[in-house]
Amino acid sequence: MTHISRIDRRFAVLKEHDRAALVTFITAGDPDLETSRKILKGLPDAGADIIELGMPFSDPMADGPAIQASSQRALKAGQTMRQTLGLVADFRKHDPDTPIVLMGYYNPIYVYPGEKFLDDAVAAGVDGLIVVDVPPEADDELCLPAVERGLNFIRLATPTTDDKRLPKVLANTSGFVYYVSITGITGAAAPDIEDVHRQVKRIKGATDLPVAVGFGVRTGEQAREISKGADGVVVGSALVTAIAETLGPTGEATGATAPAVLNLVKGLAAALRGQ
């Protein structure tokens, strides 16, 4: 892939500054469209280097309870894929540089349908996709058409991705590799830092792509320790939990919702910057 994406440029700049990327995940439309828009708009100033925007889905099988609940809140509030792409388009009006990666499952893309989704995603200003239930064996279905349009297609590597499987995972991957630091669902446990460093080193021995580590990262201290051996740190469950903990009695956003998320991101960013 010869196209230089926003993701490529962002990692190149961070490498010059000898700093890992803070990759933040929120679910589009959680807990409602306008609050989600406010949070998304505020993430770069809070310190997010790359944003993963979850595409709400009714059966997010790889996600833990916190992210599952965020998806359900968004769907209950009426979030659609068109609205999700609209969030990105609105974001691009004031931020032309921060990379946005859509993360989720294939079903909402398939029913959009897929080819139109890719075209609309590019038009909105999306930079990459993480689609957790599309294996490398099905690259013709979504990955290669996405890459042809200049989108990065980002793969997950896990603790069970052995040296025989790894080349297949990396074959058409671009942007970065997302290393899942624990076996299981998101937010279920804390990562073993030493093991994470060993695994990241193994992956980096097979690719020149940056490696970002996610699943189970909740604190600035964890992020800082992981960053010593990785190119990026992904935080998601902690952020959607911050949303959940500030909602009103009927699940509505309050004045504390967006600030709670953005203040948490500020703390994580400060930790990665050694502040």
VOPAGU-2260 file (C-alpha; in pm, 1 decimal, decimal comma):
REM VOPAGU-2260
SITE   aa  ch    i         X         Y         Z
SITE  MET   A    0       0,0       0,0       0,0
SITE  THR   A    1     165,4     324,0    -114,9
SITE  HIS   A    2    -103,7     561,9      11,9
SITE  ILE   A    3      17,3     758,4     315,7
SITE  SER   A    4    -276,2     784,6     553,1
SITE  ARG   A    5    -343,9    1007,5     850,3
SITE  ILE   A    6    -261,9     707,1    1067,4
SITE  ASP   A    7      79,3     666,3     901,7
SITE  ARG   A    8     151,8    1036,3     945,6
SITE  ARG   A    9      44,0    1040,1    1309,7
SITE  PHE   A   10     265,3     745,0    1405,0
SITE  ALA   A   11     557,7     901,5    1215,8
SITE  VAL   A   12     524,1    1225,4    1414,0
SITE  LEU   A   13     495,4    1039,4    1744,2
SITE  LYS   A   14     804,1     834,4    1659,5
SITE  GLU   A   15     997,1    1158,9    1610,1
SITE  HIS   A   16     886,4    1262,4    1958,7
SITE  ASP   A   17     966,6     915,5    2101,7
SITE  ARG   A   18     614,1     876,4    2237,0
SITE  ALA   A   19     347,0     610,9    2209,7
SITE  ALA   A   20       4,6     697,2    2069,3
SITE  LEU   A   21    -294,9     724,8    2297,1
SITE  VAL   A   22    -575,2     551,6    2108,1
SITE  THR   A   23    -917,5     615,6    2259,5
SITE  PHE   A   24   -1236,5     418,7    2195,6
SITE  ILE   A   25   -1592,1     542,7    2234,6
SITE  THR   A   26   -1911,9     406,2    2083,9
SITE  ALA   A   27   -2082,6     632,5    1830,4
SITE  GLY   A   28   -2411,6     764,1    1968,2
SITE  ASP   A   29   -2343,7     668,5    2331,9
SITE  PRO   A   30   -2542,0     771,5    2529,3
SITE  ASP   A   31   -2701,1     992,6    2260,7
SITE  LEU   A   32   -2592,9    1151,8    1936,2
SITE  GLU   A   33   -2522,3    1502,5    2066,4
SITE  THR   A   34   -2327,7    1391,6    2373,1
SITE  SER   A   35   -2128,6    1154,4    2156,2
SITE  ARG   A   36   -2055,2    1441,6    1916,7
SITE  LYS   A   37   -1935,6    1659,2    2206,4
SITE  ILE   A   38   -1704,6    1386,5    2339,0
SITE  LEU   A   39   -1566,9    1305,4    1994,3
SITE  LYS   A   40   -1493,4    1671,2    1924,2
SITE  GLY   A   41   -1313,4    1709,6    2256,7
SITE  LEU   A   42   -1091,4    1401,1    2240,1
SITE  PRO   A   43    -797,2    1549,5    2043,5
SITE  ASP   A   44    -758,4    1847,8    2276,5
SITE  ALA   A   45    -779,4    1609,5    2572,9
SITE  GLY   A   46    -481,5    1418,7    2433,9
SITE  ALA   A   47    -615,4    1145,2    2206,7
SITE  ASP   A   48    -377,8    1080,1    1917,0
SITE  ILE   A   49    -602,0     833,5    1730,6
SITE  ILE   A   50    -974,5     777,5    1781,7
SITE  GLU   A   51   -1153,1     444,9    1748,8
SITE  LEU   A   52   -1524,5     500,1    1699,1
SITE  GLY   A   53   -1738,9     198,1    1770,0
SITE  MET   A   54   -2012,1     107,1    1524,1
SITE  PRO   A   55   -2308,0       4,4    1744,5
SITE  PHE   A   56   -2420,5    -354,2    1696,8
SITE  SER   A   57   -2677,6    -565,3    1878,3
SITE  ASP   A   58   -2446,6    -865,1    1929,2
SITE  PRO   A   59   -2090,2    -743,7    1999,2
SITE  MET   A   60   -1951,5   -1087,1    2086,3
SITE  ALA   A   61   -1587,9    -989,0    2147,7
SITE  ASP   A   62   -1674,1    -703,9    2381,5
SITE  GLY   A   63   -1712,6    -709,3    2755,9
SITE  PRO   A   64   -2013,5    -583,6    2953,0
SITE  ALA   A   65   -1909,3    -215,5    2949,0
SITE  ILE   A   66   -1876,4    -184,7    2571,7
SITE  GLN   A   67   -2178,1    -409,9    2512,2
SITE  ALA   A   68   -2381,7    -173,2    2730,7
SITE  SER   A   69   -2250,6     129,8    2538,8
SITE  SER   A   70   -2363,8     -27,7    2213,3
SITE  GLN   A   71   -2707,9     -98,6    2357,3
SITE  ARG   A   72   -2739,3     260,9    2483,0
SITE  ALA   A   73   -2650,4     395,1    2140,0
SITE  LEU   A   74   -2896,2     166,4    1960,3
SITE  LYS   A   75   -3170,0     253,1    2208,4
SITE  ALA   A   76   -3106,8     620,7    2133,6
SITE  GLY   A   77   -3158,2     546,8    1762,5
SITE  GLN   A   78   -2799,3     551,3    1639,3
SITE  THR   A   79   -2760,1     438,3    1277,3
SITE  MET   A   80   -2459,2     375,8    1057,7
SITE  ARG   A   81   -2542,3     687,2     856,8
SITE  GLN   A   82   -2537,7     891,1    1177,2
SITE  THR   A   83   -2204,2     735,3    1270,0
SITE  LEU   A   84   -2054,4     841,3     937,8
SITE  GLY   A   85   -2217,1    1179,5     990,0
SITE  LEU   A   86   -2032,6    1216,1    1320,8
SITE  VAL   A   87   -1705,2    1162,7    1137,2
SITE  ALA   A   88   -1799,0    1412,0     865,2
SITE  ASP   A   89   -1888,4    1674,6    1127,8
SITE  PHE   A   90   -1560,7    1606,6    1311,9
SITE  ARG   A   91   -1364,0    1658,3     991,0
SITE  LYS   A   92   -1504,9    2010,0     953,4
SITE  HIS   A   93   -1285,1    2128,0    1240,1
SITE  ASP   A   94   -1015,7    1859,4    1264,2
SITE  PRO   A   95    -846,7    1754,6     938,6
SITE  ASP   A   96    -560,8    1566,0    1104,7
SITE  THR   A   97    -667,1    1331,0    1386,3
SITE  PRO   A   98    -710,0     975,7    1252,3
SITE  ILE   A   99   -1046,1     805,6    1302,2
SITE  VAL   A  100   -1083,8     428,2    1285,0
SITE  LEU   A  101   -1427,6     267,4    1277,9
SITE  MET   A  102   -1434,2     -46,3    1490,2
SITE  GLY   A  103   -1696,8    -315,4    1510,4
SITE  TYR   A  104   -1857,6    -605,1    1329,6
SITE  TYR   A  105   -1933,2    -692,8     970,9
SITE  ASN   A  106   -2312,2    -722,3     986,7
SITE  PRO   A  107   -2392,9    -346,4     994,7
SITE  ILE   A  108   -2147,6    -294,4     707,2
SITE  TYR   A  109   -2292,7    -582,1     504,2
SITE  VAL   A  110   -2649,6    -452,6     531,3
SITE  TYR   A  111   -2548,7     -91,8     449,5
SITE  PRO   A  112   -2436,4    -244,8     193,8
SITE  GLY   A  113   -2059,2    -294,3     195,0
SITE  GLU   A  114   -1937,1    -121,0    -122,9
SITE  LYS   A  115   -2148,5     189,0     -54,8
SITE  PHE   A  116   -2035,1     187,0     307,3
SITE  LEU   A  117   -1670,8     200,6     199,3
SITE  ASP   A  118   -1737,7     487,8     -40,8
SITE  ASP   A  119   -1936,0     680,7     220,6
SITE  ALA   A  120   -1671,6     614,6     486,8
SITE  VAL   A  121   -1400,2     760,0     264,2
SITE  ALA   A  122   -1620,3    1061,0     182,1
SITE  ALA   A  123   -1685,9    1119,9     553,7
SITE  GLY   A  124   -1315,7    1119,7     639,0
SITE  VAL   A  125   -1269,4     776,5     794,5
SITE  ASP   A  126    -908,3     655,9     792,7
SITE  GLY   A  127    -928,1     289,5     884,3
SITE  LEU   A  128   -1139,9      -7,8     981,2
SITE  ILE   A  129   -1116,2    -272,9    1250,7
SITE  VAL   A  130   -1375,6    -540,9    1178,8
SITE  VAL   A  131   -1322,9    -809,1    1437,9
SITE  ASP   A  132   -1525,0   -1090,9    1282,5
SITE  VAL   A  133   -1381,4   -1081,8     927,8
SITE  PRO   A  134   -1085,4   -1323,8     909,7
SITE  PRO   A  135    -791,5   -1287,5     668,7
SITE  GLU   A  136    -935,0   -1574,0     463,7
SITE  ALA   A  137   -1218,4   -1338,7     363,6
SITE  ASP   A  138    -999,5   -1044,9     257,6
SITE  ASP   A  139   -1168,0   -1026,6     -83,7
SITE  GLU   A  140   -1497,1    -949,2      92,3
SITE  LEU   A  141   -1401,9    -624,6     267,4
SITE  CYS   A  142   -1031,6    -578,4     334,7
SITE  LEU   A  143    -902,0    -550,4     -20,9
SITE  PRO   A  144   -1186,6    -323,4    -141,3
SITE  ALA   A  145   -1118,5    -100,2     160,0
SITE  VAL   A  146    -745,4     -85,4      89,4
SITE  GLU   A  147    -815,2      -2,1    -275,5
SITE  ARG   A  148   -1002,4     306,3    -154,1
SITE  GLY   A  149    -713,6     420,3      65,5
SITE  LEU   A  150    -853,7     294,5     395,8
SITE  ASN   A  151    -622,8     121,4     641,7
SITE  PHE   A  152    -746,2    -224,6     736,7
SITE  ILE   A  153    -624,2    -298,4    1087,1
SITE  ARG   A  154    -599,7    -653,3    1217,0
SITE  LEU   A  155    -609,1    -794,5    1565,6
SITE  ALA   A  156    -330,1   -1020,2    1689,9
SITE  THR   A  157    -392,6   -1207,0    2013,9
SITE  PRO   A  158    -192,9   -1411,0    2265,8
SITE  THR   A  159    -298,1   -1719,7    2067,3
SITE  THR   A  160    -175,4   -1585,9    1730,2
SITE  ASP   A  161     127,3   -1812,5    1687,0
SITE  ASP   A  162     417,8   -1770,8    1446,8
SITE  LYS   A  163     242,2   -1986,6    1187,1
SITE  ARG   A  164     -74,1   -1775,2    1190,8
SITE  LEU   A  165      90,4   -1433,9    1226,7
SITE  PRO   A  166     196,9   -1386,3     860,9
SITE  LYS   A  167    -161,8   -1446,1     750,4
SITE  VAL   A  168    -287,2   -1185,1     995,6
SITE  LEU   A  169     -28,1    -934,0     876,1
SITE  ALA   A  170     -63,6    -998,6     502,0
SITE  ASN   A  171    -300,0    -711,9     410,9
SITE  THR   A  172    -284,2    -519,5     736,7
SITE  SER   A  173    -196,3    -150,3     725,4
SITE  GLY   A  174    -193,9     148,7     960,7
SITE  PHE   A  175    -106,5     -49,4    1270,5
SITE  VAL   A  176    -147,3    -389,5    1430,4
SITE  TYR   A  177    -383,4    -405,1    1727,2
SITE  TYR   A  178    -243,0    -648,1    1983,8
SITE  VAL   A  179    -509,8    -783,7    2218,6
SITE  SER   A  180    -327,6    -805,4    2551,2
SITE  ILE   A  181    -553,1   -1064,3    2713,1
SITE  THR   A  182    -741,5   -1372,2    2601,5
SITE  GLY   A  183   -1115,1   -1312,3    2618,1
SITE  ILE   A  184   -1347,2   -1014,1    2602,8
SITE  THR   A  185   -1265,6    -644,7    2636,8
SITE  GLY   A  186   -1214,2    -502,5    2982,9
SITE  ALA   A  187   -1220,5    -843,0    3150,1
SITE  ALA   A  188    -878,4    -842,8    3316,1
SITE  ALA   A  189    -557,3    -650,0    3355,3
SITE  PRO   A  190    -276,8    -726,5    3108,9
SITE  ASP   A  191      50,3    -889,1    3215,3
SITE  ILE   A  192     295,6    -614,3    3120,8
SITE  GLU   A  193     601,7    -835,9    3077,7
SITE  ASP   A  194     412,4   -1080,1    2858,8
SITE  VAL   A  195     272,0    -792,3    2653,0
SITE  HIS   A  196     624,5    -663,0    2588,9
SITE  ARG   A  197     740,7   -1009,8    2480,3
SITE  GLN   A  198     448,5   -1052,3    2242,8
SITE  VAL   A  199     482,9    -704,3    2093,9
SITE  LYS   A  200     852,5    -767,6    2032,5
SITE  ARG   A  201     762,1   -1092,0    1853,4
SITE  ILE   A  202     506,7    -916,9    1632,3
SITE  LYS   A  203     743,2    -630,0    1554,0
SITE  GLY   A  204     995,3    -889,7    1440,7
SITE  ALA   A  205     750,9    -983,2    1163,0
SITE  THR   A  206     632,4    -637,2    1050,3
SITE  ASP   A  207     740,1    -275,4    1023,2
SITE  LEU   A  208     392,7    -159,4    1122,8
SITE  PRO   A  209     337,2      10,2    1459,4
SITE  VAL   A  210     182,7    -213,0    1725,3
SITE  ALA   A  211     -84,9     -73,0    1957,8
SITE  VAL   A  212    -193,7    -265,4    2267,3
SITE  GLY   A  213    -548,9    -274,5    2399,1
SITE  PHE   A  214    -801,9    -469,5    2609,4
SITE  GLY   A  215    -783,6    -423,9    2985,6
SITE  VAL   A  216    -590,2     -95,1    2995,3
SITE  ARG   A  217    -758,3     132,6    3248,6
SITE  THR   A  218    -502,5     346,9    3430,1
SITE  GLY   A  219    -230,5     592,2    3341,6
SITE  GLU   A  220      25,1     370,7    3512,8
SITE  GLN   A  221     -74,0      70,4    3299,5
SITE  ALA   A  222     -65,1     282,3    2984,9
SITE  ARG   A  223     278,7     418,5    3069,5
SITE  GLU   A  224     424,3      73,0    3139,5
SITE  ILE   A  225     277,8     -78,5    2822,4
SITE  SER   A  226     403,6     214,5    2615,8
SITE  LYS   A  227     761,9     124,3    2705,5
SITE  GLY   A  228     737,7    -165,1    2460,9
SITE  ALA   A  229     457,4     -61,9    2223,4
SITE  ASP   A  230     384,6     210,5    1970,7
SITE  GLY   A  231      36,3     279,6    2100,5
SITE  VAL   A  232    -198,7     211,4    2391,0
SITE  VAL   A  233    -573,5     164,4    2338,2
SITE  VAL   A  234    -822,1     255,1    2611,4
SITE  GLY   A  235   -1191,1     181,7    2564,3
SITE  SER   A  236   -1378,6      10,6    2847,9
SITE  ALA   A  237   -1260,2     269,4    3100,9
SITE  LEU   A  238   -1398,7     551,0    2886,3
SITE  VAL   A  239   -1740,5     398,1    2823,6
SITE  THR   A  240   -1757,8     311,1    3194,6
SITE  ALA   A  241   -1700,7     679,3    3271,4
SITE  ILE   A  242   -2000,9     755,3    3052,4
SITE  ALA   A  243   -2216,7     495,3    3227,4
SITE  GLU   A  244   -2125,4     620,5    3574,2
SITE  THR   A  245   -2243,1     976,3    3500,7
SITE  LEU   A  246   -2582,7     900,1    3347,8
SITE  GLY   A  247   -2907,5    1010,0    3505,2
SITE  PRO   A  248   -3172,6     779,7    3654,2
SITE  THR   A  249   -3328,7     699,7    3316,0
SITE  GLY   A  250   -2995,1     661,4    3135,4
SITE  GLU   A  251   -2978,7    1016,2    3007,0
SITE  ALA   A  252   -2658,1    1217,3    2973,8
SITE  THR   A  253   -2584,2    1470,9    3245,1
SITE  GLY   A  254   -2358,6    1774,1    3261,9
SITE  ALA   A  255   -2088,7    1546,0    3402,0
SITE  THR   A  256   -2086,2    1293,9    3117,2
SITE  ALA   A  257   -1858,3    1451,3    2857,0
SITE  PRO   A  258   -1621,5    1608,8    3114,0
SITE  ALA   A  259   -1576,6    1272,9    3290,5
SITE  VAL   A  260   -1455,3    1109,1    2969,4
SITE  LEU   A  261   -1236,8    1397,7    2858,7
SITE  ASN   A  262   -1077,1    1438,6    3203,0
SITE  LEU   A  263    -992,2    1068,6    3207,0
SITE  VAL   A  264    -831,5    1102,5    2864,3
SITE  LYS   A  265    -631,5    1403,0    2987,3
SITE  GLY   A  266    -495,0    1192,2    3272,7
SITE  LEU   A  267    -400,6     905,7    3042,6
SITE  ALA   A  268    -234,2    1143,4    2797,7
SITE  ALA   A  269     -35,9    1305,8    3076,9
SITE  ALA   A  270      85,0     964,1    3191,5
SITE  LEU   A  271     205,9     874,6    2840,4
SITE  ARG   A  272     385,1    1206,7    2820,7
SITE  GLY   A  273     558,8    1142,2    3151,4
SITE  GLN   A  274     380,1    1427,6    3325,2
